[in-house]
Amino acid sequence: MKKQDISENQAKVIFLALGSNIGNRKKNLEKAKFLLNFRGIKIIKASSYYESDSWPNKNFPKYLNIAIMCTTFLKPKILFNVIKYVEKKLGRKNTKKNYPRICDIDILDYDRKIVSTNIDNNCLLIPHPRLHKRNFVLFPLYEISKNWIHPINKLKISQLLSNINNKDLRTIKIT
């Protein structure tokens, strides 16, 4: 009989980034938070709302973004499937990459672990591979976890923010 590690039975601390740039953006994000909580992802802390330009096409509607700190007993693959379910439940359609969407949810951090796995032809990478370059992720994440450290490069979030280009700093605002 395999001895089970006690830490496997403990809730994991996770950080998610949520964004919306179609319809009632704030309502979309609130519905997403409700559905996540209903599906076993307990929200501990949520950031303010941050508005940013759409990327890479600034002609698309602006995004409203938040970061949330949660606990869950879900394993990374199940968490990913729950997130995809929530996005679809809110009306997200399969469109071209970086096109406007009702709801986009990214896993930023899963219990400070590094995860790389395939799920139904999707590659799940945690921490999110571009989070350190995105002002719309770093600002809300900093607001809810000022001591957060990137699991791969071991940089503090304040250091990651200091690396953001000045032009990108001016394209985001708290709402």
N, C-alpha and C positions, 0 to 999 in steps of 0.2 A: 504494500500500500504506500502510495506517494504521500510524503508529509507536505501539507499545504502551508504556505507562507501566510502568516497572520496578516501581513500588509495587503495581501490580495483581497481580503474581505473588507477593507476600509474604503471609505469614500475617497475618491480622487478629486483633487482641486484642478479645475480646468478653466481656461480663458477662451472666450469666443468673441469674434467680431461679427456684428450684424450691420447690414447696409440695405438701403432701399432708395430707388430713384424713379419709381412709377407709382402713381395714385397718391393716396394719403400716406406719405412716408412714415410719419410718426405712428399712425394707427397700425401700419404693417409691422413695424418693429415691436409695438406693444403686443400684437397678436402672436408674433413669433416668440416673444418671451413667455407668454401664457402657455403656448403649445409645448415649448421646451420644458417648462416646469411640470406640465401635465404628463410628460413622457419620461420623467425620472431624472431631470436635470434641474437641481435646486439652485436658484439664483441667490447668491449671497450679496453681491454688490453690482450695481449698474452705473455706468458713466452718464454724464450729460450727453445731449445730442450735439453732434458736430456735423456741420455742412461743408461739403467739399466738391470741387469740380469733378465731373466724370472723367475717368481716365481710360484709355488714351484719347478719346474723342471729347473735347470740351464742349462740343455742340449738343451732346446728350444732356438730359436733365441732371441737375446737381443731386448728389447723394446726401442722405442723412445717415450718419453712422453712430454706433455705440459699441462699447466693449462691455462684456459681462464676466464676472467671476462667479463660478458655480462649483457645486460638488455633485458627483455622480458615482454610481456603482457600475455604470456601463463601461464595457471594454471599448477601445478605440474604434474597432470595426462597427460595433453596434451603435456607438455614438454617431459615427458618420452616417449610418443608415437612418437614424432618427432625424438628423439634421436634413438630409435629403427629403425625408417624408414631410417635415415641417415646411420646407421651401415649396414643395409641390402642393401641399394642403393650402398654402396661402395664394397659390395661383402661378407659381413660377413655371415658365415654359422653357423648353430647350431651345436656345437661340445661339447665335454666334458668340464667340468668346468676347467678353467685355461689353456686351450690349446691355441696354437698360433692363432692369429686373425689379420685380415686386419685392423680393427678399433674397439676400445672399448671406449665408452664414459660413464663416471660416473658423476652423479650429486653430487657435493661435498656440496653445500650450495644453498638454495633457500631463499633469502631475510632474512637470519638469523632465519628462522623458522624451527621447528621440524615437519617433515611429516612422517606419517606411514600409508600406505594404500595398498590395493591389486588391481592389474591391471592384468586381464587375467591370473590368477594363479601366478603372480609375485608379490613379496612384494617390494614395493617402500619405502625405508628408506632414509630420508634426515635429517641430514647430513649423508654422506656415512659412514656406521658403522665401516669401517676399515681405514679411511683416516688418523687417528692420528698415525697409525703404519707404514705407507708407505712412505719411503724416496722419491720415484718417484712421489708422490703427494705433499708432504710437501715442498720440495725444489722449484718446479715451483710455487706453491701457495704463498710461502713466497716472491718470486721474484716479483709477481704482486700485493701483498697485505700484506705488512709487519705488518699491524695493525689488520689483521684478527683474530677473536676470535671464538673458537669452540662454536656453539650454545648450546651444551649440557653440556660439562664440564667446559665451560667458561675460558679455558686456551688460552693464546695468542699463536699464531703460533710459536713464538720464543721459548716458553716453550715446545711445542710439539716437536720441532726440537731437543731441548736439551735432550729429553728423548729417542731419536733414538740411538740404539746401535752402537758403534764405527765400528763394522764390516760392518753394513749396510751403514754407511756413506761412506765407501771406495768403495762400489759397484755401485756408481752412478757417472756419469760425465756429464758435460755440453758439448754440441757439437756445 
